Amino acid sequence: REKSEYVRDQALQALSWQITEIAAIFLGMGCYMGSFFLMFATLFGSGNAPDAPPPGFFFPFCIAGLIFLLAMAFILVGLIAAIRNLQGHTFTYPVIGSWVRSYINE
């Protein structure tokens, strides 16, 4: 990192991206667990048909699907960044890239 500004910039962005990914996954898992409480809260709701699932039955599945899509997006952006860096081009990660660059330039 002392020899190349490019390497320092790209490495810090990649590290920040991975930390952001881990935080997003933990937040998503918290929402996923919370969706079960929402589902169970709708079990004892107003007169549903006895053979029908509760109104909130599909919330955990929707949240799990969103977590999966978010994880795939994080992985895809990481792969694109790796390919761009191997080709010698700079890559600015979405959302955090400009913040990391401003942090480095301080």
N, CA, C and O atoms as a GROMACS GRO file, in nm:
protein
  424
    1ARG      N    1   0.082  -0.120   0.000
    1ARG     CA    2   0.000   0.000   0.000
    1ARG      C    3   0.086   0.125   0.000
    1ARG      O    4   0.042   0.229  -0.051
    2GLU      N    5   0.207   0.119   0.056
    2GLU     CA    6   0.293   0.237   0.055
    2GLU      C    7   0.350   0.263  -0.084
    2GLU      O    8   0.386   0.377  -0.115
    3LYS      N    9   0.358   0.160  -0.169
    3LYS     CA   10   0.419   0.174  -0.300
    3LYS      C   11   0.320   0.223  -0.406
    3LYS      O   12   0.360   0.288  -0.503
    4SER      N   13   0.194   0.192  -0.389
    4SER     CA   14   0.098   0.222  -0.495
    4SER      C   15  -0.031   0.280  -0.436
    4SER      O   16  -0.098   0.218  -0.354
    5GLU      N   17  -0.063   0.399  -0.482
    5GLU     CA   18  -0.190   0.462  -0.442
    5GLU      C   19  -0.309   0.382  -0.498
    5GLU      O   20  -0.413   0.372  -0.433
    6TYR      N   21  -0.292   0.327  -0.617
    6TYR     CA   22  -0.397   0.247  -0.681
    6TYR      C   23  -0.431   0.124  -0.597
    6TYR      O   24  -0.548   0.095  -0.573
    7VAL      N   25  -0.328   0.052  -0.552
    7VAL     CA   26  -0.350  -0.069  -0.473
    7VAL      C   27  -0.416  -0.034  -0.340
    7VAL      O   28  -0.507  -0.103  -0.296
    8ARG      N   29  -0.371   0.073  -0.277
    8ARG     CA   30  -0.428   0.113  -0.149
    8ARG      C   31  -0.575   0.150  -0.165
    8ARG      O   32  -0.659   0.111  -0.084
    9ASP      N   33  -0.606   0.226  -0.270
    9ASP     CA   34  -0.743   0.268  -0.294
    9ASP      C   35  -0.834   0.148  -0.320
    9ASP      O   36  -0.941   0.138  -0.260
   10GLN      N   37  -0.793   0.059  -0.408
   10GLN     CA   38  -0.876  -0.056  -0.443
   10GLN      C   39  -0.890  -0.155  -0.327
   10GLN      O   40  -0.996  -0.212  -0.306
   11ALA      N   41  -0.782  -0.175  -0.252
   11ALA     CA   42  -0.789  -0.268  -0.138
   11ALA      C   43  -0.881  -0.215  -0.029
   11ALA      O   44  -0.958  -0.292   0.030
   12LEU      N   45  -0.873  -0.086  -0.001
   12LEU     CA   46  -0.959  -0.030   0.103
   12LEU      C   47  -1.105  -0.032   0.060
   12LEU      O   48  -1.195  -0.055   0.141
   13GLN      N   49  -1.130  -0.007  -0.068
   13GLN     CA   50  -1.267  -0.015  -0.116
   13GLN      C   51  -1.320  -0.158  -0.107
   13GLN      O   52  -1.435  -0.180  -0.067
   14ALA      N   53  -1.238  -0.256  -0.145
   14ALA     CA   54  -1.281  -0.396  -0.139
   14ALA      C   55  -1.309  -0.438   0.004
   14ALA      O   56  -1.409  -0.505   0.031
   15LEU      N   57  -1.222  -0.399   0.096
   15LEU     CA   58  -1.243  -0.433   0.236
   15LEU      C   59  -1.371  -0.368   0.289
   15LEU      O   60  -1.449  -0.433   0.359
   16SER      N   61  -1.392  -0.242   0.256
   16SER     CA   62  -1.514  -0.174   0.300
   16SER      C   63  -1.638  -0.239   0.240
   16SER      O   64  -1.741  -0.250   0.307
   17TRP      N   65  -1.628  -0.282   0.115
   17TRP     CA   66  -1.741  -0.349   0.050
   17TRP      C   67  -1.776  -0.479   0.121
   17TRP      O   68  -1.893  -0.508   0.143
   18GLN      N   69  -1.675  -0.557   0.157
   18GLN     CA   70  -1.700  -0.684   0.225
   18GLN      C   71  -1.758  -0.663   0.364
   18GLN      O   72  -1.845  -0.739   0.407
   19ILE      N   73  -1.711  -0.562   0.435
   19ILE     CA   74  -1.767  -0.531   0.567
   19ILE      C   75  -1.912  -0.486   0.554
   19ILE      O   76  -1.996  -0.523   0.636
   20THR      N   77  -1.941  -0.406   0.451
   20THR     CA   78  -2.079  -0.364   0.426
   20THR      C   79  -2.167  -0.484   0.393
   20THR      O   80  -2.282  -0.490   0.436
   21GLU      N   81  -2.113  -0.578   0.317
   21GLU     CA   82  -2.189  -0.699   0.283
   21GLU      C   83  -2.222  -0.780   0.408
   21GLU      O   84  -2.335  -0.825   0.425
   22ILE      N   85  -2.126  -0.798   0.495
   22ILE     CA   86  -2.149  -0.874   0.618
   22ILE      C   87  -2.255  -0.804   0.704
   22ILE      O   88  -2.344  -0.870   0.759
   23ALA      N   89  -2.245  -0.672   0.716
   23ALA     CA   90  -2.344  -0.598   0.796
   23ALA      C   91  -2.483  -0.609   0.735
   23ALA      O   92  -2.582  -0.624   0.807
   24ALA      N   93  -2.492  -0.603   0.602
   24ALA     CA   94  -2.622  -0.614   0.536
   24ALA      C   95  -2.682  -0.753   0.555
   24ALA      O   96  -2.803  -0.766   0.574
   25ILE      N   97  -2.599  -0.856   0.550
   25ILE     CA   98  -2.648  -0.992   0.570
   25ILE      C   99  -2.699  -1.010   0.714
   25ILE      O  100  -2.804  -1.070   0.735
   26PHE      N  101  -2.624  -0.958   0.812
   26PHE     CA  102  -2.670  -0.968   0.951
   26PHE      C  103  -2.801  -0.892   0.970
   26PHE      O  104  -2.891  -0.940   1.040
   27LEU      N  105  -2.813  -0.775   0.910
   27LEU     CA  106  -2.937  -0.698   0.920
   27LEU      C  107  -3.052  -0.774   0.854
   27LEU      O  108  -3.163  -0.777   0.906
   28GLY      N  109  -3.023  -0.834   0.738
   28GLY     CA  110  -3.125  -0.912   0.669
   28GLY      C  111  -3.169  -1.033   0.751
   28GLY      O  112  -3.288  -1.066   0.754
   29MET      N  113  -3.075  -1.098   0.815
   29MET     CA  114  -3.110  -1.214   0.899
   29MET      C  115  -3.194  -1.171   1.020
   29MET      O  116  -3.284  -1.243   1.062
   30GLY      N  117  -3.165  -1.054   1.074
   30GLY     CA  118  -3.248  -1.002   1.183
   30GLY      C  119  -3.390  -0.976   1.136
   30GLY      O  120  -3.486  -1.006   1.207
   31CYS      N  121  -3.403  -0.921   1.015
   31CYS     CA  122  -3.537  -0.900   0.958
   31CYS      C  123  -3.606  -1.034   0.931
   31CYS      O  124  -3.727  -1.047   0.949
   32TYR      N  125  -3.528  -1.132   0.887
   32TYR     CA  126  -3.584  -1.264   0.860
   32TYR      C  127  -3.640  -1.326   0.987
   32TYR      O  128  -3.750  -1.380   0.987
   33MET      N  129  -3.564  -1.318   1.096
   33MET     CA  130  -3.612  -1.373   1.224
   33MET      C  131  -3.733  -1.295   1.273
   33MET      O  132  -3.827  -1.353   1.328
   34GLY      N  133  -3.731  -1.163   1.255
   34GLY     CA  134  -3.845  -1.082   1.294
   34GLY      C  135  -3.971  -1.113   1.215
   34GLY      O  136  -4.082  -1.099   1.265
   35SER      N  137  -3.952  -1.156   1.090
   35SER     CA  138  -4.069  -1.188   1.007
   35SER      C  139  -4.143  -1.310   1.061
   35SER      O  140  -4.263  -1.324   1.038
   36PHE      N  141  -4.072  -1.399   1.131
   36PHE     CA  142  -4.142  -1.513   1.192
   36PHE      C  143  -4.234  -1.466   1.304
   36PHE      O  144  -4.344  -1.519   1.321
   37PHE      N  145  -4.190  -1.366   1.381
   37PHE     CA  146  -4.277  -1.311   1.484
   37PHE      C  147  -4.401  -1.248   1.421
   37PHE      O  148  -4.512  -1.260   1.474
   38LEU      N  149  -4.382  -1.181   1.308
   38LEU     CA  150  -4.495  -1.122   1.238
   38LEU      C  151  -4.589  -1.231   1.187
   38LEU      O  152  -4.712  -1.217   1.193
   39MET      N  153  -4.531  -1.339   1.138
   39MET     CA  154  -4.613  -1.450   1.089
   39MET      C  155  -4.694  -1.511   1.204
   39MET      O  156  -4.813  -1.536   1.190
   40PHE      N  157  -4.628  -1.535   1.317
   40PHE     CA  158  -4.698  -1.595   1.430
   40PHE      C  159  -4.803  -1.500   1.489
   40PHE      O  160  -4.904  -1.545   1.543
   41ALA      N  161  -4.780  -1.371   1.478
   41ALA     CA  162  -4.878  -1.274   1.528
   41ALA      C  163  -5.006  -1.278   1.445
   41ALA      O  164  -5.114  -1.250   1.496
   42THR      N  165  -4.993  -1.315   1.318
   42THR     CA  166  -5.113  -1.321   1.234
   42THR      C  167  -5.187  -1.454   1.246
   42THR      O  168  -5.296  -1.470   1.193
   43LEU      N  169  -5.127  -1.549   1.318
   43LEU     CA  170  -5.195  -1.678   1.338
   43LEU      C  171  -5.327  -1.662   1.413
   43LEU      O  172  -5.426  -1.728   1.384
   44PHE      N  173  -5.322  -1.572   1.510
   44PHE     CA  174  -5.438  -1.556   1.596
   44PHE      C  175  -5.520  -1.434   1.557
   44PHE      O  176  -5.582  -1.370   1.643
   45GLY      N  177  -5.521  -1.402   1.430
   45GLY     CA  178  -5.592  -1.283   1.381
   45GLY      C  179  -5.739  -1.308   1.360
   45GLY      O  180  -5.798  -1.402   1.413
   46SER      N  181  -5.795  -1.221   1.282
   46SER     CA  182  -5.939  -1.227   1.257
   46SER      C  183  -5.973  -1.346   1.168
   46SER      O  184  -5.895  -1.383   1.080
   47GLY      N  185  -6.087  -1.404   1.190
   47GLY     CA  186  -6.143  -1.523   1.129
   47GLY      C  187  -6.091  -1.564   0.992
   47GLY      O  188  -6.154  -1.534   0.891
   48ASN      N  189  -5.980  -1.631   0.987
   48ASN     CA  190  -5.932  -1.688   0.862
   48ASN      C  191  -6.000  -1.824   0.841
   48ASN      O  192  -6.050  -1.886   0.935
   49ALA      N  193  -6.000  -1.866   0.716
   49ALA     CA  194  -6.051  -2.000   0.687
   49ALA      C  195  -5.959  -2.101   0.755
   49ALA      O  196  -5.838  -2.081   0.756
   50PRO      N  197  -6.013  -2.208   0.810
   50PRO     CA  198  -5.930  -2.303   0.886
   50PRO      C  199  -5.824  -2.372   0.802
   50PRO      O  200  -5.720  -2.411   0.855
   51ASP      N  201  -5.845  -2.388   0.673
   51ASP     CA  202  -5.746  -2.458   0.591
   51ASP      C  203  -5.653  -2.361   0.517
   51ASP      O  204  -5.565  -2.406   0.443
   52ALA      N  205  -5.669  -2.230   0.536
   52ALA     CA  206  -5.586  -2.130   0.468
   52ALA      C  207  -5.466  -2.094   0.557
   52ALA      O  208  -5.478  -2.096   0.680
   53PRO      N  209  -5.353  -2.063   0.496
   53PRO     CA  210  -5.239  -2.019   0.578
   53PRO      C  211  -5.267  -1.882   0.637
   53PRO      O  212  -5.348  -1.807   0.583
   54PRO      N  213  -5.201  -1.848   0.746
   54PRO     CA  214  -5.222  -1.715   0.805
   54PRO      C  215  -5.177  -1.606   0.707
   54PRO      O  216  -5.095  -1.632   0.619
   55PRO      N  217  -5.230  -1.485   0.721
   55PRO     CA  218  -5.196  -1.379   0.626
   55PRO      C  219  -5.045  -1.351   0.617
   55PRO      O  220  -4.996  -1.316   0.510
   56GLY      N  221  -4.973  -1.365   0.724
   56GLY     CA  222  -4.830  -1.335   0.723
   56GLY      C  223  -4.742  -1.454   0.692
   56GLY      O  224  -4.621  -1.449   0.712
   57PHE      N  225  -4.801  -1.562   0.643
   57PHE     CA  226  -4.727  -1.687   0.620
   57PHE      C  227  -4.613  -1.670   0.521
   57PHE      O  228  -4.509  -1.734   0.535
   58PHE      N  229  -4.630  -1.585   0.422
   58PHE     CA  230  -4.530  -1.573   0.316
   58PHE      C  231  -4.424  -1.466   0.344
   58PHE      O  232  -4.330  -1.453   0.265
   59PHE      N  233  -4.437  -1.389   0.453
   59PHE     CA  234  -4.337  -1.288   0.485
   59PHE      C  235  -4.196  -1.345   0.498
   59PHE      O  236  -4.104  -1.290   0.438
   60PRO      N  237  -4.176  -1.453   0.573
   60PRO     CA  238  -4.039  -1.506   0.584
   60PRO      C  239  -3.981  -1.550   0.450
   60PRO      O  240  -3.861  -1.536   0.425
   61PHE      N  241  -4.066  -1.604   0.363
   61PHE     CA  242  -4.017  -1.646   0.231
   61PHE      C  243  -3.976  -1.526   0.147
   61PHE      O  244  -3.876  -1.531   0.075
   62CYS      N  245  -4.053  -1.418   0.154
   62CYS     CA  246  -4.020  -1.297   0.080
   62CYS      C  247  -3.890  -1.236   0.132
   62CYS      O  248  -3.805  -1.193   0.054
   63ILE      N  249  -3.875  -1.231   0.263
   63ILE     CA  250  -3.753  -1.176   0.322
   63ILE      C  251  -3.633  -1.262   0.284
   63ILE      O  252  -3.527  -1.208   0.251
   64ALA      N  253  -3.646  -1.394   0.288
   64ALA     CA  254  -3.536  -1.483   0.250
   64ALA      C  255  -3.499  -1.462   0.104
   64ALA      O  256  -3.380  -1.463   0.069
   65GLY      N  257  -3.597  -1.444   0.018
   65GLY     CA  258  -3.570  -1.417  -0.122
   65GLY      C  259  -3.496  -1.286  -0.143
   65GLY      O  260  -3.405  -1.277  -0.225
   66LEU      N  261  -3.535  -1.183  -0.068
   66LEU     CA  262  -3.466  -1.054  -0.078
   66LEU      C  263  -3.322  -1.064  -0.027
   66LEU      O  264  -3.231  -1.004  -0.085
   67ILE      N  265  -3.301  -1.140   0.080
   67ILE     CA  266  -3.165  -1.160   0.131
   67ILE      C  267  -3.080  -1.231   0.027
   67ILE      O  268  -2.965  -1.194   0.005
   68PHE      N  269  -3.136  -1.332  -0.038
   68PHE     CA  270  -3.063  -1.405  -0.142
   68PHE      C  271  -3.026  -1.312  -0.258
   68PHE      O  272  -2.913  -1.315  -0.306
   69LEU      N  273  -3.122  -1.230  -0.303
   69LEU     CA  274  -3.094  -1.138  -0.413
   69LEU      C  275  -2.989  -1.034  -0.374
   69LEU      O  276  -2.903  -1.000  -0.455
   70LEU      N  277  -2.996  -0.986  -0.251
   70LEU     CA  278  -2.897  -0.890  -0.202
   70LEU      C  279  -2.758  -0.952  -0.198
   70LEU      O  280  -2.660  -0.889  -0.238
   71ALA      N  281  -2.749  -1.075  -0.149
   71ALA     CA  282  -2.620  -1.144  -0.143
   71ALA      C  283  -2.565  -1.166  -0.284
   71ALA      O  284  -2.445  -1.149  -0.306
   72MET      N  285  -2.650  -1.204  -0.377
   72MET     CA  286  -2.603  -1.224  -0.515
   72MET      C  287  -2.556  -1.093  -0.577
   72MET      O  288  -2.459  -1.091  -0.653
   73ALA      N  289  -2.623  -0.983  -0.546
   73ALA     CA  290  -2.581  -0.853  -0.598
   73ALA      C  291  -2.445  -0.814  -0.541
   73ALA      O  292  -2.359  -0.765  -0.615
   74PHE      N  293  -2.424  -0.836  -0.412
   74PHE     CA  294  -2.294  -0.807  -0.351
   74PHE      C  295  -2.184  -0.890  -0.416
   74PHE      O  296  -2.076  -0.839  -0.445
   75ILE      N  297  -2.210  -1.018  -0.438
   75ILE     CA  298  -2.110  -1.107  -0.498
   75ILE      C  299  -2.082  -1.065  -0.642
   75ILE      O  300  -1.967  -1.064  -0.685
   76LEU      N  301  -2.186  -1.031  -0.716
   76LEU     CA  302  -2.169  -0.989  -0.856
   76LEU      C  303  -2.085  -0.863  -0.866
   76LEU      O  304  -1.995  -0.854  -0.950
   77VAL      N  305  -2.112  -0.765  -0.781
   77VAL     CA  306  -2.033  -0.642  -0.782
   77VAL      C  307  -1.888  -0.671  -0.745
   77VAL      O  308  -1.797  -0.614  -0.804
   78GLY      N  309  -1.866  -0.759  -0.648
   78GLY     CA  310  -1.730  -0.797  -0.611
   78GLY      C  311  -1.656  -0.866  -0.725
   78GLY      O  312  -1.537  -0.840  -0.746
   79LEU      N  313  -1.725  -0.952  -0.798
   79LEU     CA  314  -1.663  -1.019  -0.913
   79LEU      C  315  -1.630  -0.920  -1.025
   79LEU      O  316  -1.524  -0.928  -1.086
   80ILE      N  317  -1.721  -0.828  -1.051
   80ILE     CA  318  -1.695  -0.726  -1.153
   80ILE      C  319  -1.575  -0.641  -1.114
   80ILE      O  320  -1.491  -0.609  -1.198
   81ALA      N  321  -1.568  -0.605  -0.986
   81ALA     CA  322  -1.455  -0.526  -0.938
   81ALA      C  323  -1.324  -0.602  -0.952
   81ALA      O  324  -1.223  -0.545  -0.992
   82ALA      N  325  -1.325  -0.731  -0.920
   82ALA     CA  326  -1.204  -0.812  -0.931
   82ALA      C  327  -1.158  -0.822  -1.076
   82ALA      O  328  -1.038  -0.811  -1.104
   83ILE      N  329  -1.252  -0.842  -1.167
   83ILE     CA  330  -1.217  -0.851  -1.308
   83ILE      C  331  -1.160  -0.718  -1.358
   83ILE      O  332  -1.060  -0.716  -1.428
   84ARG      N  333  -1.225  -0.608  -1.320
   84ARG     CA  334  -1.175  -0.475  -1.362
   84ARG      C  335  -1.036  -0.449  -1.306
   84ARG      O  336  -0.950  -0.394  -1.376
   85ASN      N  337  -1.013  -0.487  -1.181
   85ASN     CA  338  -0.881  -0.465  -1.121
   85ASN      C  339  -0.775  -0.552  -1.186
   85ASN      O  340  -0.662  -0.508  -1.204
   86LEU      N  341  -0.809  -0.676  -1.220
   86LEU     CA  342  -0.713  -0.763  -1.288
   86LEU      C  343  -0.677  -0.709  -1.426
   86LEU      O  344  -0.567  -0.734  -1.476
   87GLN      N  345  -0.769  -0.636  -1.488
   87GLN     CA  346  -0.742  -0.575  -1.617
   87GLN      C  347  -0.665  -0.444  -1.604
   87GLN      O  348  -0.622  -0.386  -1.705
   88GLY      N  349  -0.646  -0.396  -1.480
   88GLY     CA  350  -0.570  -0.274  -1.457
   88GLY      C  351  -0.654  -0.148  -1.454
   88GLY      O  352  -0.598  -0.038  -1.453
   89HIS      N  353  -0.785  -0.161  -1.452
   89HIS     CA  354  -0.874  -0.046  -1.448
   89HIS      C  355  -0.916  -0.020  -1.304
   89HIS      O  356  -0.924  -0.111  -1.222
   90THR      N  357  -0.944   0.106  -1.275
   90THR     CA  358  -0.996   0.137  -1.142
   90THR      C  359  -1.144   0.103  -1.138
   90THR      O  360  -1.213   0.105  -1.240
   91PHE      N  361  -1.191   0.072  -1.021
   91PHE     CA  362  -1.333   0.040  -1.001
   91PHE      C  363  -1.378   0.113  -0.877
   91PHE      O  364  -1.314   0.105  -0.772
   92THR      N  365  -1.488   0.185  -0.889
   92THR     CA  366  -1.547   0.253  -0.774
   92THR      C  367  -1.672   0.176  -0.734
   92THR      O  368  -1.767   0.166  -0.811
   93TYR      N  369  -1.671   0.125  -0.613
   93TYR     CA  370  -1.785   0.048  -0.564
   93TYR      C  371  -1.905   0.139  -0.545
   93TYR      O  372  -1.889   0.255  -0.506
   94PRO      N  373  -2.025   0.089  -0.574
   94PRO     CA  374  -2.143   0.172  -0.553
   94PRO      C  375  -2.162   0.205  -0.406
   94PRO      O  376  -2.130   0.125  -0.318
   95VAL      N  377  -2.213   0.320  -0.380
   95VAL     CA  378  -2.249   0.372  -0.249
   95VAL      C  379  -2.128   0.405  -0.163
   95VAL      O  380  -2.120   0.516  -0.110
   96ILE      N  381  -2.033   0.314  -0.146
   96ILE     CA  382  -1.922   0.339  -0.054
   96ILE      C  383  -1.795   0.386  -0.121
   96ILE      O  384  -1.704   0.432  -0.052
   97GLY      N  385  -1.784   0.375  -0.252
   97GLY     CA  386  -1.661   0.407  -0.322
   97GLY      C  387  -1.617   0.551  -0.304
   97GLY      O  388  -1.500   0.578  -0.276
   98SER      N  389  -1.710   0.645  -0.320
   98SER     CA  390  -1.673   0.787  -0.306
   98SER      C  391  -1.640   0.820  -0.162
   98SER      O  392  -1.554   0.904  -0.136
   99TRP      N  393  -1.707   0.756  -0.067
   99TRP     CA  394  -1.676   0.780   0.074
   99TRP      C  395  -1.536   0.732   0.108
   99TRP      O  396  -1.463   0.799   0.181
  100VAL      N  397  -1.497   0.616   0.056
  100VAL     CA  398  -1.364   0.562   0.081
  100VAL      C  399  -1.258   0.653   0.020
  100VAL      O  400  -1.155   0.679   0.082
  101ARG      N  401  -1.283   0.700  -0.101
  101ARG     CA  402  -1.186   0.789  -0.166
  101ARG      C  403  -1.170   0.919  -0.087
  101ARG      O  404  -1.059   0.968  -0.072
  102SER      N  405  -1.279   0.974  -0.038
  102SER     CA  406  -1.267   1.096   0.042
  102SER      C  407  -1.195   1.069   0.174
  102SER      O  408  -1.125   1.156   0.224
  103TYR      N  409  -1.212   0.949   0.229
  103TYR     CA  410  -1.142   0.912   0.353
  103TYR      C  411  -0.992   0.903   0.327
  103TYR      O  412  -0.912   0.947   0.410
  104ILE      N  413  -0.952   0.846   0.214
  104ILE     CA  414  -0.811   0.833   0.180
  104ILE      C  415  -0.747   0.968   0.158
  104ILE      O  416  -0.633   0.990   0.199
  105ASN      N  417  -0.818   1.059   0.095
  105ASN     CA  418  -0.762   1.190   0.060
  105ASN      C  419  -0.755   1.285   0.177
  105ASN      O  420  -0.698   1.393   0.163
  106GLU      N  421  -0.810   1.251   0.291
  106GLU     CA  422  -0.805   1.339   0.408
  106GLU      C  423  -0.668   1.341   0.469
  106GLU      O  424  -0.645   1.410   0.568
   0.00000   0.00000   0.00000
